[in-house]
Amino acid sequence: MWNEPEVEVIFSVVSEMDRAYSRIVSMLDLLMSQALIPIEASLRNLQQRPGVPFDGSRLDHQDALKQLWRLAYPNRELPSLKSELWKDMGWQGPEPSTDFRYAKDFSLTVYLPPFSHPDVYACSWLFHCCSKGGGFISLENLIFFAKKYPESFNRLLHKQDGNRADWEYPFAVAGINISFVLMQMLDLQAGKPSSMAGIRFLKLLGEDEMAFDDLYCVAFQMMDAPWLVKRASYIEFNDVLKSTRTQLERELSHEDVFSGKDLPAYNLLRR
């Protein structure tokens, strides 16, 4: 049996260990919360971006369109904001701003003008039903792509890779679709992402606040690869986009992915 002094010593040691444990737990909680603060701030900033509709009357939005043109066609004269030349980039009409239809759920509707070819009539219906985007963020994504990965951007814009289909996807409209698909996949409309891809994406966002824009570039390049393999046409765009999302979700699930550069498809991009 322990005598009273020994018991007091034991209680003293146990109490000190308990206090030390509490201090360690508090320090760990503090460190974890401090580590999450940058991620939470980056997530909030990202979630605000789809809430900005494209506004053709805003000078900064007009300037962004002009910047995209200069990046895409540095040796061509800048057209007016309403010009048939915008169709060269894959906008559907002479005025790119009309391609954006803002809605509270981050979506927009894209309309293709009527054509005489029956396949394109079918495509008009397809894009009317499934094309969505996220307002100004879609334009920001295209500009980011053109600036950071100009070689890949230009090869996709000018359809320079592989044997292309007779009825190609319009570049700018495809970019709008990709923005929307990523926002859906990453569950950005939720206060805190609950989808597996969204949760995994937070790790990338913690490393780089522009992770969404980088992921957009990966997705665009990734989408073009099966398009070429399938020799797809307009009316297969939605199927190719769905398969791209599935592949991207699969790559995000890899345990060794800590940044956009760790994604296998990142190696497809060229600067």
DRENPA-3360 file (N, C-alpha, C; in nm, 2 decimals, always signed):
BEGIN
1 = MWNEPEVE = +0.09/-0.12/+0.00/+0.00/+0.00/+0.00/+0.09/+0.12/+0.00 ~ +0.04/+0.23/-0.08/+0.11/+0.35/-0.08/+0.08/+0.43/+0.05 ~ +0.18/+0.50/+0.10/+0.16/+0.59/+0.21/+0.11/+0.73/+0.15 ~ +0.07/+0.81/+0.24/+0.00/+0.94/+0.20/+0.10/+1.03/+0.12 ~ +0.22/+1.05/+0.15/+0.31/+1.13/+0.07/+0.32/+1.07/-0.07 ~ +0.33/+0.94/-0.08/+0.34/+0.88/-0.22/+0.22/+0.91/-0.30 ~ +0.10/+0.90/-0.24/-0.02/+0.92/-0.31/-0.03/+1.07/-0.36 ~ +0.02/+1.16/-0.27/+0.02/+1.30/-0.31/+0.11/+1.33/-0.43;
9 = VIFSVVSE = +0.22/+1.26/-0.43/+0.32/+1.27/-0.54/+0.25/+1.22/-0.67 ~ +0.19/+1.10/-0.66/+0.12/+1.05/-0.78/+0.01/+1.14/-0.83 ~ -0.07/+1.19/-0.74/-0.18/+1.28/-0.78/-0.12/+1.41/-0.85 ~ -0.01/+1.45/-0.79/+0.06/+1.57/-0.84/+0.11/+1.55/-0.99 ~ +0.17/+1.43/-1.01/+0.22/+1.39/-1.14/+0.11/+1.38/-1.24 ~ +0.00/+1.31/-1.20/-0.11/+1.29/-1.28/-0.18/+1.43/-1.32 ~ -0.19/+1.52/-1.22/-0.25/+1.65/-1.25/-0.16/+1.73/-1.35 ~ -0.03/+1.72/-1.33/+0.06/+1.79/-1.42/+0.05/+1.73/-1.56;
17 = MDRAYSRI = +0.04/+1.60/-1.57/+0.03/+1.53/-1.70/-0.10/+1.58/-1.77 ~ -0.21/+1.58/-1.69/-0.34/+1.63/-1.74/-0.33/+1.77/-1.80 ~ -0.26/+1.86/-1.72/-0.25/+2.00/-1.77/-0.16/+2.00/-1.89 ~ -0.06/+1.92/-1.90/+0.03/+1.92/-2.02/-0.05/+1.87/-2.14 ~ -0.13/+1.77/-2.12/-0.21/+1.71/-2.23/-0.31/+1.82/-2.28 ~ -0.37/+1.89/-2.19/-0.47/+1.99/-2.22/-0.40/+2.10/-2.30 ~ -0.27/+2.14/-2.26/-0.20/+2.24/-2.33/-0.17/+2.20/-2.48 ~ -0.13/+2.07/-2.49/-0.09/+2.01/-2.62/-0.21/+2.01/-2.71;
25 = VSMLDLLM = -0.33/+1.97/-2.66/-0.45/+1.97/-2.73/-0.49/+2.11/-2.78 ~ -0.48/+2.20/-2.69/-0.51/+2.34/-2.72/-0.42/+2.39/-2.83 ~ -0.29/+2.36/-2.82/-0.19/+2.41/-2.92/-0.22/+2.34/-3.06 ~ -0.26/+2.21/-3.06/-0.29/+2.15/-3.18/-0.41/+2.21/-3.25 ~ -0.51/+2.23/-3.16/-0.64/+2.30/-3.21/-0.61/+2.43/-3.28 ~ -0.52/+2.51/-3.21/-0.48/+2.64/-3.26/-0.41/+2.63/-3.39 ~ -0.31/+2.53/-3.40/-0.24/+2.51/-3.52/-0.32/+2.47/-3.64 ~ -0.42/+2.38/-3.61/-0.51/+2.33/-3.71/-0.60/+2.45/-3.76;
33 = SQALIPIE = -0.65/+2.53/-3.66/-0.74/+2.64/-3.70/-0.66/+2.74/-3.79 ~ -0.53/+2.77/-3.75/-0.45/+2.86/-3.82/-0.42/+2.81/-3.96 ~ -0.40/+2.67/-3.97/-0.38/+2.61/-4.10/-0.50/+2.62/-4.19 ~ -0.62/+2.62/-4.13/-0.74/+2.62/-4.21/-0.78/+2.76/-4.26 ~ -0.73/+2.86/-4.18/-0.77/+3.00/-4.21/-0.74/+3.04/-4.36 ~ -0.62/+3.01/-4.41/-0.59/+3.05/-4.55/-0.68/+2.97/-4.65 ~ -0.71/+2.84/-4.62/-0.79/+2.76/-4.71/-0.93/+2.82/-4.71 ~ -0.98/+2.85/-4.59/-1.12/+2.90/-4.58/-1.13/+3.04/-4.65;
41 = ASLRNLQQ = -1.03/+3.12/-4.64/-1.03/+3.25/-4.70/-1.03/+3.23/-4.85 ~ -0.94/+3.14/-4.90/-0.93/+3.12/-5.05/-1.06/+3.06/-5.10 ~ -1.13/+2.97/-5.02/-1.25/+2.91/-5.06/-1.36/+3.02/-5.07 ~ -1.37/+3.11/-4.97/-1.47/+3.22/-4.97/-1.45/+3.31/-5.10 ~ -1.32/+3.34/-5.12/-1.29/+3.42/-5.24/-1.34/+3.35/-5.37 ~ -1.31/+3.22/-5.38/-1.34/+3.15/-5.50/-1.50/+3.14/-5.51 ~ -1.57/+3.12/-5.40/-1.71/+3.10/-5.40/-1.78/+3.23/-5.44 ~ -1.71/+3.34/-5.42/-1.77/+3.47/-5.46/-1.76/+3.50/-5.61;
49 = RPGVPFDG = -1.67/+3.44/-5.67/-1.64/+3.47/-5.82/-1.76/+3.43/-5.91 ~ -1.82/+3.31/-5.89/-1.93/+3.28/-5.98/-2.05/+3.37/-5.96 ~ -2.06/+3.44/-5.85/-2.17/+3.53/-5.82/-2.16/+3.66/-5.90 ~ -2.06/+3.68/-5.98/-2.04/+3.80/-6.06/-2.09/+3.78/-6.20 ~ -2.20/+3.83/-6.24/-2.25/+3.81/-6.38/-2.16/+3.89/-6.47 ~ -2.15/+3.84/-6.60/-2.09/+3.92/-6.70/-2.18/+4.04/-6.73 ~ -2.12/+4.16/-6.73/-2.20/+4.28/-6.76/-2.13/+4.35/-6.87 ~ -2.19/+4.35/-6.99/-2.13/+4.41/-7.11/-2.12/+4.56/-7.10;
57 = SRLDHQDA = -2.19/+4.62/-7.00/-2.18/+4.77/-6.99/-2.07/+4.81/-6.90 ~ -2.01/+4.72/-6.83/-1.90/+4.75/-6.74/-1.77/+4.76/-6.82 ~ -1.69/+4.87/-6.79/-1.57/+4.89/-6.86/-1.46/+4.78/-6.84 ~ -1.46/+4.73/-6.71/-1.36/+4.63/-6.68/-1.39/+4.50/-6.74 ~ -1.52/+4.47/-6.76/-1.56/+4.35/-6.83/-1.54/+4.36/-6.98 ~ -1.56/+4.48/-7.04/-1.52/+4.50/-7.18/-1.37/+4.49/-7.20 ~ -1.30/+4.54/-7.10/-1.15/+4.53/-7.11/-1.10/+4.39/-7.11 ~ -1.17/+4.31/-7.03/-1.14/+4.17/-7.02/-1.16/+4.10/-7.15;
65 = LKQLWRLA = -1.27/+4.12/-7.22/-1.29/+4.07/-7.35/-1.19/+4.11/-7.45 ~ -1.15/+4.24/-7.44/-1.05/+4.29/-7.53/-0.91/+4.22/-7.50 ~ -0.88/+4.20/-7.37/-0.76/+4.13/-7.34/-0.76/+3.99/-7.39 ~ -0.87/+3.92/-7.38/-0.88/+3.78/-7.43/-0.85/+3.78/-7.58 ~ -0.90/+3.88/-7.66/-0.88/+3.88/-7.80/-0.73/+3.90/-7.83 ~ -0.67/+4.00/-7.76/-0.53/+4.03/-7.78/-0.44/+3.91/-7.75 ~ -0.48/+3.83/-7.65/-0.40/+3.71/-7.62/-0.42/+3.60/-7.72 ~ -0.54/+3.59/-7.78/-0.57/+3.49/-7.88/-0.52/+3.53/-8.01;
73 = YPNRELPS = -0.53/+3.65/-8.05/-0.49/+3.70/-8.18/-0.40/+3.82/-8.17 ~ -0.28/+3.81/-8.13/-0.19/+3.92/-8.11/-0.16/+4.00/-8.23 ~ -0.17/+3.94/-8.35/-0.13/+4.00/-8.47/-0.26/+4.05/-8.55 ~ -0.37/+4.04/-8.49/-0.49/+4.09/-8.56/-0.55/+4.21/-8.49 ~ -0.62/+4.29/-8.57/-0.68/+4.41/-8.52/-0.79/+4.38/-8.42 ~ -0.80/+4.46/-8.32/-0.90/+4.44/-8.22/-1.04/+4.48/-8.27 ~ -1.13/+4.39/-8.28/-1.26/+4.43/-8.33/-1.35/+4.51/-8.23 ~ -1.45/+4.57/-8.27/-1.54/+4.63/-8.18/-1.61/+4.52/-8.10;
81 = LKSELWKD = -1.68/+4.56/-7.99/-1.74/+4.47/-7.90/-1.86/+4.40/-7.97 ~ -1.90/+4.45/-8.08/-2.00/+4.38/-8.16/-1.95/+4.36/-8.30 ~ -1.90/+4.24/-8.33/-1.84/+4.22/-8.46/-1.85/+4.07/-8.50 ~ -1.87/+4.04/-8.62/-1.87/+3.90/-8.67/-1.74/+3.83/-8.64 ~ -1.63/+3.90/-8.62/-1.50/+3.84/-8.60/-1.50/+3.76/-8.47 ~ -1.58/+3.80/-8.37/-1.58/+3.72/-8.24/-1.62/+3.58/-8.26 ~ -1.69/+3.55/-8.37/-1.73/+3.41/-8.40/-1.60/+3.32/-8.42 ~ -1.49/+3.38/-8.47/-1.37/+3.31/-8.49/-1.32/+3.24/-8.36;
89 = MGWQGPEP = -1.35/+3.30/-8.25/-1.30/+3.25/-8.12/-1.40/+3.15/-8.07 ~ -1.51/+3.13/-8.13/-1.61/+3.03/-8.08/-1.72/+3.09/-8.00 ~ -1.74/+3.23/-8.00/-1.86/+3.29/-7.95/-1.97/+3.27/-8.05 ~ -2.09/+3.26/-8.01/-2.20/+3.22/-8.10/-2.25/+3.33/-8.19 ~ -2.23/+3.45/-8.15/-2.28/+3.56/-8.23/-2.18/+3.67/-8.24 ~ -2.21/+3.78/-8.30/-2.12/+3.89/-8.31/-2.10/+3.97/-8.18 ~ -2.17/+3.94/-8.08/-2.16/+4.01/-7.95/-2.14/+3.91/-7.84 ~ -2.02/+3.89/-7.80/-1.99/+3.78/-7.69/-2.07/+3.80/-7.57;
97 = STDFRYAK = -2.10/+3.92/-7.53/-2.18/+3.95/-7.40/-2.31/+3.88/-7.40 ~ -2.37/+3.86/-7.52/-2.50/+3.79/-7.53/-2.50/+3.64/-7.50 ~ -2.38/+3.59/-7.50/-2.36/+3.44/-7.47/-2.38/+3.42/-7.32 ~ -2.38/+3.52/-7.24/-2.39/+3.50/-7.10/-2.53/+3.53/-7.05 ~ -2.59/+3.43/-6.98/-2.72/+3.45/-6.93/-2.71/+3.41/-6.78 ~ -2.70/+3.51/-6.69/-2.67/+3.49/-6.55/-2.79/+3.44/-6.48 ~ -2.77/+3.34/-6.38/-2.87/+3.29/-6.30/-2.82/+3.27/-6.16 ~ -2.90/+3.27/-6.06/-2.86/+3.27/-5.92/-2.79/+3.14/-5.89;
105 = DFSLTVYL = -2.81/+3.03/-5.96/-2.75/+2.90/-5.93/-2.62/+2.89/-6.01 ~ -2.56/+3.00/-6.05/-2.43/+3.01/-6.12/-2.45/+2.97/-6.27 ~ -2.57/+2.95/-6.31/-2.58/+2.90/-6.45/-2.61/+3.00/-6.55 ~ -2.58/+2.97/-6.67/-2.62/+3.06/-6.78/-2.67/+2.97/-6.90 ~ -2.75/+3.02/-6.98/-2.79/+2.94/-7.10/-2.72/+2.99/-7.22 ~ -2.68/+2.90/-7.30/-2.61/+2.93/-7.42/-2.69/+2.89/-7.54 ~ -2.71/+2.98/-7.64/-2.79/+2.95/-7.75/-2.71/+2.95/-7.88 ~ -2.73/+2.85/-7.96/-2.66/+2.85/-8.09/-2.76/+2.91/-8.20;
113 = PPFSHPDV = -2.71/+2.99/-8.29/-2.80/+3.04/-8.39/-2.84/+2.93/-8.49 ~ -2.96/+2.94/-8.55/-3.00/+2.83/-8.65/-2.91/+2.82/-8.77 ~ -2.89/+2.70/-8.81/-2.81/+2.67/-8.93/-2.89/+2.58/-9.02 ~ -2.85/+2.56/-9.14/-2.92/+2.48/-9.23/-2.89/+2.33/-9.22 ~ -2.77/+2.30/-9.17/-2.73/+2.16/-9.16/-2.80/+2.09/-9.04 ~ -2.86/+1.97/-9.07/-2.94/+1.91/-8.96/-2.86/+1.87/-8.84 ~ -2.73/+1.84/-8.85/-2.65/+1.81/-8.73/-2.64/+1.93/-8.64 ~ -2.64/+2.05/-8.70/-2.62/+2.17/-8.62/-2.75/+2.21/-8.56;
121 = YACSWLFH = -2.87/+2.18/-8.62/-2.99/+2.20/-8.56/-3.00/+2.12/-8.43 ~ -2.95/+1.99/-8.44/-2.94/+1.91/-8.32/-2.85/+1.97/-8.22 ~ -2.74/+2.02/-8.26/-2.64/+2.08/-8.17/-2.70/+2.20/-8.10 ~ -2.78/+2.28/-8.17/-2.85/+2.40/-8.12/-2.93/+2.36/-8.00 ~ -3.01/+2.25/-8.01/-3.09/+2.20/-7.91/-3.00/+2.15/-7.79 ~ -2.89/+2.08/-7.82/-2.81/+2.03/-7.72/-2.75/+2.14/-7.63 ~ -2.70/+2.24/-7.69/-2.63/+2.35/-7.62/-2.74/+2.43/-7.54 ~ -2.86/+2.44/-7.60/-2.97/+2.51/-7.53/-3.00/+2.44/-7.40;
129 = CCSKGGGF = -3.00/+2.31/-7.40/-3.04/+2.23/-7.29/-2.93/+2.21/-7.18 ~ -2.80/+2.20/-7.23/-2.70/+2.16/-7.14/-2.59/+2.26/-7.12 ~ -2.58/+2.36/-7.19/-2.47/+2.46/-7.18/-2.50/+2.55/-7.07 ~ -2.41/+2.56/-6.97/-2.42/+2.65/-6.86/-2.28/+2.71/-6.83 ~ -2.28/+2.81/-6.75/-2.15/+2.87/-6.71/-2.16/+2.95/-6.59 ~ -2.06/+3.03/-6.56/-2.06/+3.10/-6.43/-2.03/+3.25/-6.45 ~ -2.09/+3.31/-6.55/-2.07/+3.46/-6.56/-1.93/+3.50/-6.59 ~ -1.88/+3.60/-6.52/-1.75/+3.66/-6.55/-1.64/+3.56/-6.52;
137 = ISLENLIF = -1.66/+3.47/-6.43/-1.55/+3.37/-6.40/-1.51/+3.29/-6.52 ~ -1.61/+3.27/-6.61/-1.58/+3.19/-6.73/-1.48/+3.27/-6.82 ~ -1.49/+3.40/-6.83/-1.40/+3.48/-6.90/-1.27/+3.49/-6.83 ~ -1.27/+3.50/-6.70/-1.14/+3.50/-6.63/-1.07/+3.37/-6.65 ~ -1.14/+3.25/-6.65/-1.07/+3.13/-6.68/-1.00/+3.12/-6.81 ~ -1.07/+3.17/-6.91/-1.01/+3.17/-7.05/-0.89/+3.26/-7.05 ~ -0.89/+3.38/-6.99/-0.78/+3.47/-6.99/-0.66/+3.40/-6.91 ~ -0.69/+3.34/-6.80/-0.58/+3.27/-6.72/-0.52/+3.16/-6.81;
145 = FAKKYPES = -0.60/+3.08/-6.88/-0.55/+2.98/-6.97/-0.46/+3.04/-7.08 ~ -0.50/+3.14/-7.14/-0.42/+3.21/-7.25/-0.29/+3.26/-7.20 ~ -0.29/+3.31/-7.07/-0.17/+3.37/-7.02/-0.07/+3.27/-6.96 ~ -0.12/+3.17/-6.90/-0.03/+3.07/-6.83/+0.01/+2.96/-6.92 ~ -0.08/+2.92/-7.01/-0.04/+2.80/-7.10/-0.08/+2.84/-7.24 ~ +0.00/+2.94/-7.29/-0.04/+2.99/-7.43/-0.03/+2.89/-7.54 ~ +0.07/+2.80/-7.53/+0.08/+2.70/-7.64/-0.04/+2.61/-7.64 ~ -0.08/+2.56/-7.52/-0.20/+2.47/-7.52/-0.33/+2.55/-7.56;
153 = FNRLLHKQ = -0.34/+2.67/-7.51/-0.45/+2.76/-7.54/-0.47/+2.77/-7.69 ~ -0.36/+2.81/-7.76/-0.36/+2.83/-7.90/-0.39/+2.71/-7.98 ~ -0.33/+2.60/-7.94/-0.35/+2.47/-8.01/-0.50/+2.43/-8.00 ~ -0.56/+2.45/-7.89/-0.71/+2.42/-7.88/-0.79/+2.52/-7.95 ~ -0.76/+2.65/-7.94/-0.84/+2.75/-8.01/-0.83/+2.73/-8.16 ~ -0.72/+2.70/-8.21/-0.70/+2.69/-8.36/-0.71/+2.54/-8.41 ~ -0.75/+2.45/-8.32/-0.78/+2.31/-8.35/-0.66/+2.25/-8.43 ~ -0.54/+2.26/-8.37/-0.42/+2.22/-8.44/-0.38/+2.08/-8.42;
161 = DGNRADWE = -0.44/+2.01/-8.32/-0.40/+1.87/-8.29/-0.49/+1.77/-8.36 ~ -0.43/+1.67/-8.41/-0.51/+1.55/-8.46/-0.60/+1.58/-8.58 ~ -0.68/+1.48/-8.62/-0.78/+1.49/-8.73/-0.91/+1.54/-8.67 ~ -0.95/+1.66/-8.70/-1.06/+1.72/-8.64/-1.19/+1.68/-8.71 ~ -1.30/+1.69/-8.63/-1.43/+1.66/-8.69/-1.48/+1.77/-8.78 ~ -1.57/+1.74/-8.87/-1.63/+1.84/-8.96/-1.70/+1.95/-8.88 ~ -1.77/+1.90/-8.77/-1.84/+2.00/-8.69/-1.78/+2.01/-8.55 ~ -1.69/+2.10/-8.53/-1.61/+2.12/-8.41/-1.69/+2.19/-8.30;
169 = YPFAVAGI = -1.65/+2.17/-8.18/-1.71/+2.24/-8.07/-1.66/+2.39/-8.08 ~ -1.75/+2.49/-8.05/-1.70/+2.63/-8.05/-1.61/+2.65/-7.92 ~ -1.49/+2.70/-7.94/-1.39/+2.71/-7.84/-1.45/+2.79/-7.71 ~ -1.49/+2.91/-7.73/-1.53/+2.99/-7.62/-1.65/+2.93/-7.55 ~ -1.75/+2.88/-7.62/-1.87/+2.81/-7.56/-1.83/+2.69/-7.48 ~ -1.73/+2.61/-7.53/-1.68/+2.50/-7.46/-1.62/+2.54/-7.33 ~ -1.54/+2.65/-7.33/-1.48/+2.70/-7.21/-1.59/+2.74/-7.11 ~ -1.70/+2.80/-7.15/-1.80/+2.84/-7.06/-1.86/+2.71/-6.99;
177 = NISFVLMQ = -1.88/+2.61/-7.07/-1.93/+2.48/-7.02/-1.84/+2.42/-6.92 ~ -1.71/+2.42/-6.94/-1.61/+2.36/-6.85/-1.61/+2.44/-6.72 ~ -1.63/+2.57/-6.72/-1.63/+2.65/-6.60/-1.75/+2.60/-6.51 ~ -1.86/+2.58/-6.57/-1.98/+2.54/-6.50/-1.97/+2.40/-6.45 ~ -1.92/+2.31/-6.53/-1.90/+2.17/-6.48/-1.81/+2.16/-6.36 ~ -1.70/+2.24/-6.36/-1.61/+2.24/-6.25/-1.68/+2.29/-6.12 ~ -1.76/+2.40/-6.14/-1.83/+2.45/-6.02/-1.92/+2.35/-5.96 ~ -1.99/+2.28/-6.05/-2.08/+2.17/-6.00/-2.00/+2.06/-5.94;
185 = MLDLQAGK = -1.90/+2.01/-6.00/-1.82/+1.90/-5.95/-1.76/+1.93/-5.82 ~ -1.71/+2.05/-5.80/-1.64/+2.09/-5.67/-1.74/+2.14/-5.57 ~ -1.87/+2.14/-5.60/-1.97/+2.18/-5.50/-1.95/+2.32/-5.45 ~ -1.92/+2.41/-5.53/-1.88/+2.55/-5.49/-2.01/+2.62/-5.44 ~ -2.13/+2.58/-5.48/-2.24/+2.65/-5.43/-2.27/+2.62/-5.29 ~ -2.21/+2.52/-5.23/-2.23/+2.49/-5.09/-2.14/+2.57/-5.00 ~ -2.18/+2.60/-4.88/-2.09/+2.67/-4.79/-1.96/+2.60/-4.77 ~ -1.97/+2.47/-4.75/-1.85/+2.38/-4.74/-1.87/+2.26/-4.83;
193 = PSSMAGIR = -1.78/+2.24/-4.93/-1.80/+2.13/-5.02/-1.82/+2.00/-4.95 ~ -1.92/+1.92/-5.00/-1.95/+1.79/-4.95/-1.92/+1.68/-5.05 ~ -1.90/+1.71/-5.17/-1.86/+1.61/-5.27/-1.72/+1.57/-5.25 ~ -1.69/+1.44/-5.28/-1.55/+1.39/-5.27/-1.45/+1.48/-5.35 ~ -1.49/+1.51/-5.47/-1.40/+1.60/-5.55/-1.38/+1.73/-5.48 ~ -1.49/+1.79/-5.43/-1.48/+1.92/-5.36/-1.39/+1.92/-5.24 ~ -1.40/+1.81/-5.16/-1.32/+1.79/-5.04/-1.17/+1.78/-5.08 ~ -1.15/+1.70/-5.18/-1.01/+1.68/-5.23/-0.95/+1.80/-5.29;
201 = FLKLLGED = -1.04/+1.88/-5.35/-0.99/+2.01/-5.41/-0.94/+2.11/-5.31 ~ -1.00/+2.10/-5.18/-0.95/+2.19/-5.08/-0.80/+2.18/-5.05 ~ -0.75/+2.06/-5.07/-0.61/+2.04/-5.05/-0.53/+2.12/-5.16 ~ -0.58/+2.12/-5.28/-0.51/+2.19/-5.38/-0.52/+2.34/-5.36 ~ -0.64/+2.38/-5.31/-0.66/+2.53/-5.29/-0.57/+2.58/-5.17 ~ -0.54/+2.49/-5.08/-0.45/+2.53/-4.97/-0.31/+2.55/-5.02 ~ -0.27/+2.49/-5.13/-0.14/+2.51/-5.18/-0.13/+2.63/-5.28 ~ -0.25/+2.65/-5.35/-0.25/+2.76/-5.45/-0.39/+2.82/-5.46;
209 = EMAFDDLY = -0.40/+2.95/-5.43/-0.53/+3.01/-5.44/-0.59/+3.02/-5.58 ~ -0.51/+2.99/-5.68/-0.56/+2.99/-5.82/-0.57/+2.85/-5.87 ~ -0.59/+2.75/-5.78/-0.60/+2.61/-5.81/-0.72/+2.59/-5.90 ~ -0.83/+2.66/-5.88/-0.95/+2.64/-5.97/-0.92/+2.67/-6.11 ~ -0.85/+2.78/-6.14/-0.81/+2.82/-6.27/-0.72/+2.72/-6.34 ~ -0.62/+2.67/-6.26/-0.53/+2.57/-6.31/-0.61/+2.44/-6.34 ~ -0.70/+2.40/-6.26/-0.78/+2.29/-6.28/-0.87/+2.30/-6.41 ~ -0.91/+2.42/-6.43/-0.99/+2.46/-6.55/-0.90/+2.43/-6.68;
217 = CVAFQMMD = -0.78/+2.47/-6.67/-0.69/+2.45/-6.79/-0.66/+2.30/-6.81 ~ -0.65/+2.22/-6.70/-0.63/+2.08/-6.71/-0.75/+2.02/-6.77 ~ -0.87/+2.06/-6.73/-1.00/+2.00/-6.77/-1.02/+2.03/-6.92 ~ -0.98/+2.15/-6.97/-1.00/+2.19/-7.11/-0.91/+2.10/-7.20 ~ -0.79/+2.09/-7.16/-0.69/+2.00/-7.23/-0.74/+1.86/-7.23 ~ -0.78/+1.81/-7.11/-0.83/+1.68/-7.09/-0.95/+1.65/-7.18 ~ -1.04/+1.74/-7.19/-1.16/+1.73/-7.27/-1.13/+1.71/-7.42 ~ -1.03/+1.77/-7.47/-0.99/+1.77/-7.61/-0.94/+1.63/-7.65;
225 = APWLVKRA = -0.87/+1.56/-7.56/-0.81/+1.44/-7.59/-0.91/+1.33/-7.63 ~ -1.01/+1.30/-7.55/-1.11/+1.20/-7.59/-1.19/+1.25/-7.71 ~ -1.20/+1.38/-7.73/-1.27/+1.43/-7.85/-1.20/+1.39/-7.97 ~ -1.07/+1.39/-7.97/-0.99/+1.35/-8.09/-1.00/+1.20/-8.11 ~ -0.99/+1.13/-7.99/-0.99/+0.98/-8.00/-1.12/+0.93/-8.06 ~ -1.23/+0.99/-8.02/-1.37/+0.95/-8.06/-1.40/+1.01/-8.20 ~ -1.32/+1.11/-8.24/-1.35/+1.19/-8.36/-1.49/+1.24/-8.35 ~ -1.51/+1.30/-8.23/-1.65/+1.34/-8.20/-1.69/+1.46/-8.28;
233 = SYIEFNDV = -1.82/+1.49/-8.27/-1.88/+1.60/-8.34/-1.96/+1.68/-8.24 ~ -2.02/+1.79/-8.28/-2.10/+1.88/-8.19/-2.19/+1.80/-8.10 ~ -2.27/+1.71/-8.16/-2.38/+1.65/-8.08/-2.32/+1.55/-7.98 ~ -2.19/+1.52/-7.98/-2.14/+1.43/-7.88/-2.06/+1.51/-7.77 ~ -2.07/+1.64/-7.78/-2.00/+1.73/-7.68/-2.04/+1.70/-7.54 ~ -2.17/+1.68/-7.51/-2.21/+1.66/-7.37/-2.15/+1.53/-7.32 ~ -2.15/+1.42/-7.40/-2.09/+1.30/-7.36/-1.95/+1.31/-7.33 ~ -1.87/+1.38/-7.41/-1.73/+1.40/-7.39/-1.71/+1.48/-7.26;
241 = LKSTRTQL = -1.79/+1.58/-7.24/-1.78/+1.66/-7.12/-1.80/+1.58/-6.99 ~ -1.90/+1.49/-7.00/-1.93/+1.40/-6.88/-1.81/+1.31/-6.86 ~ -1.76/+1.25/-6.96/-1.64/+1.16/-6.94/-1.52/+1.23/-6.89 ~ -1.51/+1.36/-6.93/-1.40/+1.44/-6.88/-1.41/+1.47/-6.73 ~ -1.53/+1.49/-6.69/-1.56/+1.51/-6.54/-1.53/+1.39/-6.47 ~ -1.57/+1.27/-6.52/-1.54/+1.15/-6.45/-1.39/+1.12/-6.43 ~ -1.32/+1.15/-6.54/-1.17/+1.13/-6.54/-1.11/+1.22/-6.44 ~ -1.15/+1.35/-6.44/-1.10/+1.45/-6.35/-1.13/+1.41/-6.20;
249 = ERELSHED = -1.25/+1.36/-6.17/-1.28/+1.32/-6.04/-1.19/+1.20/-6.00 ~ -1.16/+1.11/-6.09/-1.07/+1.00/-6.06/-0.93/+1.05/-6.03 ~ -0.88/+1.14/-6.10/-0.75/+1.19/-6.08/-0.74/+1.27/-5.95 ~ -0.84/+1.34/-5.91/-0.84/+1.42/-5.79/-0.84/+1.32/-5.67 ~ -0.89/+1.20/-5.69/-0.90/+1.10/-5.58/-0.77/+1.04/-5.54 ~ -0.67/+1.06/-5.63/-0.54/+1.00/-5.60/-0.48/+1.05/-5.47 ~ -0.42/+0.97/-5.39/-0.37/+1.01/-5.26/-0.25/+1.10/-5.27 ~ -0.18/+1.09/-5.38/-0.05/+1.16/-5.40/-0.07/+1.29/-5.47;
257 = VFSGKDLP = -0.19/+1.34/-5.49/-0.22/+1.47/-5.55/-0.24/+1.58/-5.45 ~ -0.14/+1.67/-5.44/-0.14/+1.78/-5.35/-0.15/+1.91/-5.41 ~ -0.13/+1.91/-5.55/-0.15/+2.04/-5.62/-0.19/+2.00/-5.76 ~ -0.23/+2.10/-5.84/-0.27/+2.08/-5.98/-0.16/+2.01/-6.06 ~ -0.04/+2.04/-6.03/+0.07/+1.98/-6.11/+0.09/+1.83/-6.08 ~ +0.03/+1.78/-5.97/+0.04/+1.64/-5.94/-0.07/+1.56/-6.02 ~ -0.16/+1.62/-6.08/-0.26/+1.55/-6.16/-0.20/+1.49/-6.29 ~ -0.22/+1.36/-6.32/-0.16/+1.31/-6.44/-0.18/+1.39/-6.56;
265 = AYNLLRR = -0.31/+1.44/-6.58/-0.34/+1.51/-6.70/-0.27/+1.65/-6.71 ~ -0.21/+1.69/-6.60/-0.14/+1.82/-6.60/-0.03/+1.82/-6.71 ~ +0.03/+1.70/-6.73/+0.14/+1.68/-6.82/+0.10/+1.71/-6.96 ~ -0.03/+1.71/-6.99/-0.08/+1.74/-7.13/-0.06/+1.89/-7.16 ~ -0.05/+1.97/-7.06/-0.05/+2.12/-7.08/+0.09/+2.16/-7.13 ~ +0.09/+2.26/-7.22/+0.21/+2.32/-7.27/+0.21/+2.47/-7.26 ~ +0.32/+2.52/-7.21/+0.34/+2.67/-7.19/+0.38/+2.73/-7.32;
% end
